[in-house]
Amino acid sequence: MPRNTTLLHTIIVTILVSLSGTVAAAENSIQSQPTAVSFESIKTDSCTTLKPSKPPQKQPNILFILLDNIGKDWFRCYGSQENVTPNIDRLARTGVKFRNFYVTPVCSTTRVGLLTGRYPYRTGWHTHHDPAIYGGGYFDWNREISIARILKNAGYQTFISGKWQINDLFDPAQKDALTKHGFDEYCIFPEGKKEHPAHKKRYWDPYIIENGKRLETTGQYGPEIFTAKLIEFMTRQKEKSDQPFFAYYPAILTHLSIGPTPDNKVTNGRKLSDRELFVGMAQYADTLVGRMVSALDSLGLRDNTIVIVATDNGTDDGSYHGYDNLAGRVNGRYAEIGSTMKPNDDGYYPLTEWGINMPLIVNSPKHIPGGRESDDLIDMTDILPTIADLGQAKISTAIKIDGRSFAPQLRNPNHDKAWRTWCLSQYCEVRVVRNQRFKLFSSGQFYDLSVDPREQNDLQGSVELSNDQTTKSAHRNLRKILDDLPANAKLPWEFRSISARQIQAAKQ
């Protein structure tokens, strides 16, 4: 197709949417065939038996949307009283909504877990680290194999648009990091050091690098650019009907600092409150999700595309940054979040349910029977093997993956094999494991989430723990899981972040 025709097609679609080592050897052995792992069922809210979908021969497109710093307290489909997520709510109603999806309490550690399928204690990414800010170590393609590399080797065209954070693209040794991690094309906000203020701009007049070159963005809104670039990519891919695509959209919304979006930039002189600004950011994030899904419809790609929506950690209530309360309302009260972006006095981020139990929605009308909710335990390490399974990409046994694919559950609501009995989160040396009912911290706190979802009643040393056999057995089993986990791998960098320095100082 002539270039001008392609460009015109892209513009038309965008308008329509707006309107409506071991590692090297392991990588060489990755082939395009289904991965063999074991999994389990998703229970529906009714007694209706849903018909399983048969895995199609054609590899599906995969769009993975990861929202930034926003938890369940802002999602209507997860019980929020806020009304800011109609597009995501629609995906939840018509797809599969998971109620227990565990991540870590900070973005960089979650992102590495999602991309590698490996726990923080195994990768060494168990504290917060921004290589572009702090220097030192980074997400090393010689150490880890990302989901993009796995899918690329299985025949996928790969693309990322949004926030990267885990490499320093201003370092000449890392300037090709996105390509080496498996992305054919990229458009990203790279983050940067405080001595270069322009590098830190992510919203208005953002600093964006596209395939190695800085974009001219004066007067433009970062999230708009990232969404438009993703739609352009999908438009080009429509012409390649024989090649599936993997598009990763790590959003920059709703990370602080707060500010206006294109929808509320003009206020006729009225100053918006902190909360109004954050509401606008949450609404705009949802609008962009809707725009991407509408683009799939307009391009005729929706039927063969699996859309995954998740978030990297809980909402920051803004207190650490001097903002008014930014927590969402649930059950008539504001979620008791605290500043999930502020480490405690000893340097640790809170591992409460508000901080680590996040939304996860999977939607594909053709590939996945929808209208379901699941209480099954899923964590961030399960995303890589699941996406690989859905994409018919084999994961080499030379790669130690902690996660397990739940693709058979997605395809077949009546799948009855044993699934996870526990899931894990971690920040530095503090780990937490939970089963369907109980949650145990390596530091000792123990909660019965079935009656204490706000984690107000610590059962360690309690009468219940002494006398109730179910409680005692759960505590014993979870304690054994924690005790049997490997020690933390060595950090691939020095302690340089604020929280990491606090942890180091506390030890000394």
N, C-alpha and C positions, 0 to 999 in steps of 0.2 A: 504494500500500500504506500503511495507517495507520502512523504513526510508531512506536507501541508494538510493532507486529508486526515492523517493520524492526529495532528495537532487539533484540527477542527473537531474531530470526534471526541477528543479529550475535553475540550472546552464545553461542548454540548452536554456531555455526561455530567461534568461538574456543575453546570447550571441546573440541569434536571435534578440533581441530588440536592442542591441547595434549596431548590424549591420543594421538593417533597421531603630417644626413644620408643617406648611402648606405645605412646600415643600415636606416633606416625604409623607404626605397624598396624595398630588397631584401626586407624582411619582407613587404611588401604583395604581392610577386610570388610568394610561396610558394604552391603549389597542391597539391592531393591527386592526384598522379600519380607513377609510378615515376621515380626518378632514373637518368640514364644515365651510368654510369661503367664502367671496364674492370677486369677482375680475373682470378683463376686458380684452379687446382685444389688439392684437398686429397688427399694420398696416404694410402691406408689401410695398415694393417700387414699386410693379407693381399692376395691376388690377386683377392678377390671383387669383382665389379662391383656397386656399390650402385645401386639405382634412384633417379634424381633425383626430388625432390618438385616438383610444379607449384605455382607461386605462387598461393595461393587468391585469390579475388576479394575476400573479406572481409578487412579490415585486422586483423592480429593484435594482441592485447594484448602489451605488452612490460614485463617486470619486470627492471630492471637493478640488481644487487646489487654494491656496491663495498665490500669489506672494507678495514680500516684498519691499516696497519703490520704486515703479516704476509706472508711470502714463501713460496716453494715448499718451504722446509725444514720447514714444518709441514703440508704437504698430502700425505697418503698416495698420492694419485693421481699425484703428481709425484716419487715416490721417497723421501719422508720415512719414517723408521722410527717416527715418532710415530703414534699411532693416535687422532687427535682429530677427523677430518673424514669420518665415514661418510656423511653426507648429501650433502656436496659430491662425495665420491668416486663416489657413485651417479649423480649428474648427469654426471660426467665419463665414466663407463662407458657411459652410455646416450645421451650427446650427442657434441659435438665438442670435443676438448681440444687447445688450441694450446700448443706447447712454447716458442715464441719470441714473446712479447708484451712489447714495450718500453714503459716508462713513464719518468717522471723519478724522481730519488731522494728527492723530498719531496712531501708531499700536495698543497699548494696549486697547484703548477705542473702536476702531473698532472691535477688536477680541472678546471682551466681548459682543458687540452688535450683532455680527454674531452668536455667540454661544448661546445666550439667547433669541434673538428676541425682546430685550427690549432696550429702549433709555437710553443714559447716565444719564439723569436726574432721571430715575427710579432705575437704578442699583447702582448709586453713583459713577460709573466709568466715571467721566467727566473730569479728568485730567490724564496726563500720569503717569504711575506707574509701576515699575519693582520690584516686591516683592523680588526677589533674590538679587537685588542691594540695595534697600532702606529699606528692612524689613517692618515691620508693617503689614497692611492688605493684603489680597490676594483674589483670585477668590474662593469664599467659596461655597462648595457643599451643605451646609446647608441653603444657602441663594438663590442660583440660580440653575435652572435645565438646563443642556446643551442639545444641539441637540443630542449628543452621547447617553445620558441617555434615551432620548425619543425613539431613534431608537433601542437601545439595548432592551428596554422593548417591542418593536414591533417585536422582533425576529432577529434583525441584529447582525452580528459579527462586532465589531467596532475596528478601528485601527487609530493611528495618527503617522505621521513620519515627523519631522521637528522642527520648533520653537514653544515653548509653551509660555514662558515669564510671565504668569500671576499667577504663583505659585512659591514658593521657595522650590524646591525639596531637598535642603540641610537642611531644617528645619524638624526635626523628625516628627513634627505634620502634615507636608504636604507631606511627602515622598510618600504617596499613593494617591496623589491628582488626577493623571490621571485616576486611577482605579475608584475613587469615582466620578469623572466626567463622567464616563460611558465608558471608553475605555478598551476593553478587552486586547489589546496589545498596546505598545507604544515604540517609538524610538525617543528621542527628545534631542535638544540642550537646556539646562536648564537656560543659562545665569548665571551670578555670580558676586560676589563682587570684587572690584579692588584689594583687598589684596590677591586674589587667581587668578592670571593671567591665569592659565590653564583653569579655568571655563569659561573664556570669549572667548576662541578660537572656532570659528564656521566654518572656512573654512579649511585650512590645519592643520593636526593633531588636529582635533576638540575634544572638550569634549562632549561626547554623552552618554546618559543613555538609556539603553534598558531594559524595564521591571524590573527596580530597580537596574540594574548592569551597571557599566561603561564599555564601549567597548574599546578595544585596537584599536587605529586609527592611529598609527604612519605612516607617509608618505601618508595618505589617504586624500581625499577631501570630506568635509562634505556633500555637496549636492549629491555627488555620492552615499554615504552611505545611505542617507535617501531614495533616489530613489530605490536603490537595495533592501532595506528592505521592501519598499512598494510593489515592484514586487514579492518578496518572499511571502509576505502576500497574494497577489492576487493569486499566484500559489497554495498556500495551500487551499485557498477558492474554487478554481476550483473543488476540490475533494468533496466539500460540496454543491452539486448542489441544495440541498433543503434549504440552508440558504443564504440569501442575505448579502452583506457586505457594510459597510460605511467606506470609507478610506478618512481621512482628511490629506492633505499634505500642511501644512503651511510652505512654502519655506523660506529658509534663504537668498536666492538670491532675490534682489540685494542690500541688506542692506550694508551700509558702515561699515567698511572701504573697499576700493577697493583693488583688488589684482588679481593675475593670476589665471586662471582656468587650468584644465588639457590640454585644447586645445591651450593655449598660454603660458604655463609655460616655455617652451624652446624657446628662441628668438635669439639664436646664438650671444649673447652678446649685442644685441640692447635693450636699455631701452624703455619700452612702456610708452606712455603718460598716464596721468590720464584718458583721454577720451577713449583711446584705451583699457585700462583695464576695464573700465565700459562697453564699447561695448561688450567686451568678456564675462563679467558677464551676461549681458542681453541675448546675444546669447546662452550662456550655460543654462540659465534658460529655454529658449524656447526649446533647445535640450532635456532637461530632461522631459519637458511636452510631446514632441513627443515620447520619449522613453516609458513613462507610457502608452500612448494611443496605441503605437505599441504592448506593452505587452498585453493589453486587446485583441487586434486582434489575437496575437499569441496563447493566451490561449483560444480563442473562447468565450470570455466574453463580447466583444464589444457590441453586439446587445442588451444585457440586462443590460447595464451600462449607467447611466447618468453622463456625465462629466461636471463639472462646473468650470470655470476659472474666477478668480477675483483678484483684488489687494487691499491692505489694506489702502493705501494712496498714495499721489503723489510722484514723483521723487524728491529726494534731489539734488539740483544743485551742492552741494559740497562746496559752498563758506564758510560756517561756519567752515568747516574742513580744509580749505586751499587748496582744490583741484581746478583744472581747471573746466570750465563750463561743467557740466554733463547733462544739459538739452537736450532733443531731439529737432529735428527741425520739425516745422509744418508751412506750407504755406510760406516757404522761410525764416523763421527766427527761432531762438532758442526760445523755450517756455519760457515765462517770469515767471519763477517759484519762484525764490529766494530759500533760503534754507528752505525747508518745515520741516526740522528737527530742525531749530533754532527758538526758541520762540521770539516774538517781545520784545521790551524793557519792556513792562508791563507783560510779561510772557505768552502771548497768541500766539498760532500757527495760521497761516493764514488760513482762511476758503474760499480761492479763489477756482474757478472751477478747476484750475490745482491741487489743494491739495485734493479736496474731491469728484470730479466727475470722477469716475474710470471705467475701463473696467469691463464688466460682460458678459460672454459668456456661453451659455448652449447648449450642444450638445449630442444628442442620436439618431442615425439613426432609431431605431425601435420605440422609445417612443415619439419623438418630431419632428414634421415636420420642416425641416431646410430651409436654404437659406433666412432667414428673418432678418430684422432690426426693432428695436422698439425705439420710442421716449418716451415711457411711463416712468413715474417717479417710480423708485424703490429705496429703501434704504436698509441699512445693516440689519435692523430688519425684512425685508421680507424673508431673506434667510432661517431662521429656519422654519417658517410655510410652506414655499414652499417645502423644503426638506422633512418635515414630511408628507405633502400631497402626494408628489411623492412616498414616502415610505409606504403609507397607514398606517401611525401611528397617533393615536389620541392624541391631546393636551388637557389635562384636563382644564376645565373652571376655576379651582382653580388657574391656573397660568395666571397672567396678561401679555399677549403678545401684544406688540405694532405693530408688523409687520402683514402683510396680505399675504396670499399665492397667487402667480401668476402662480401656476401650471396649472389651466384651460387655461390660455393664452398660455402656452407652448404647451399644448396638442391640442388646437384648435385655429388656427390663426384668426378665424372669431368670436370668443367669444365677445359678445357685452355688457356685464354688466359694470356698472360704476366702474372705477378704481380710483387710487389715484388722488386727485386734488392738493396735495402738498407733499413734502418730507422734511426731516429735517437733519441738522448736528449740531454739538455742540462741543465746547471746553470750559470747565469750565462754566463760566456764560454767555459766548457769544453763542447765538444760531442763526441759519440762516434757513429760510424756503424759498422754491421757488415753483412756479407753472411752467407751461410749458414755460412761457415767462419771468416772473419777479422774482427777488431775493431780500429778505429783511433780513437785520441783526438786531438782537435785539439792537445793538449799533447804529442803525439808517441808515446805508448805504443802498441805494436802487438802483438796477440796472435793466435795460431792456436787458436781455441776447440775445434777438433776434437781436439787433443791436449793442450790446456792450458786446460780449462774453469775452473780456479781462478785463471787469470791470474797465474801465478807467473813466467813466462819472457817478459820483454819482448824482442821481436824487433828493435826499432829498433837499428840499427848492428850487427846480428848477421850471421853467415856465411850463414844461411838467406836473409836478406833480400838479401844481396849476390849469392848464387849460384843460388837456386832461382827459376826463371822464373814458376811459379805464384804464389809468395809475392810476388815483385817486381810482377807484374801486378796482384794484388789490392791491394797497398799503393798503387800508382800510381792505380788507379781510385777507391779510397776517399779518397785525398788530394784528388783532383779534385772529388769530391762535396763534401767539406768546404770546399774553396776557393771553390766556386761558390755556396755558401749565402749568403743575404743577411745583412747585419749585423743585430745585435739592434735591434729597435724600442726606442724610448725607454721606460724604465720609467714606468708610470703612477703612481708614488709615489716618495717619497724613500727612500734606504737607511735602514731602521729596524730590521730584524730583526737578530739577533745575527750570523748568517753574512754578511748584506749589509754590516754595519759592518766586519766583519773583511776582507772583500774590498776595501772602499773604503780601509781603512787600509793594506792591503798595496800598493795602487796608489800611495799617497802616499809 
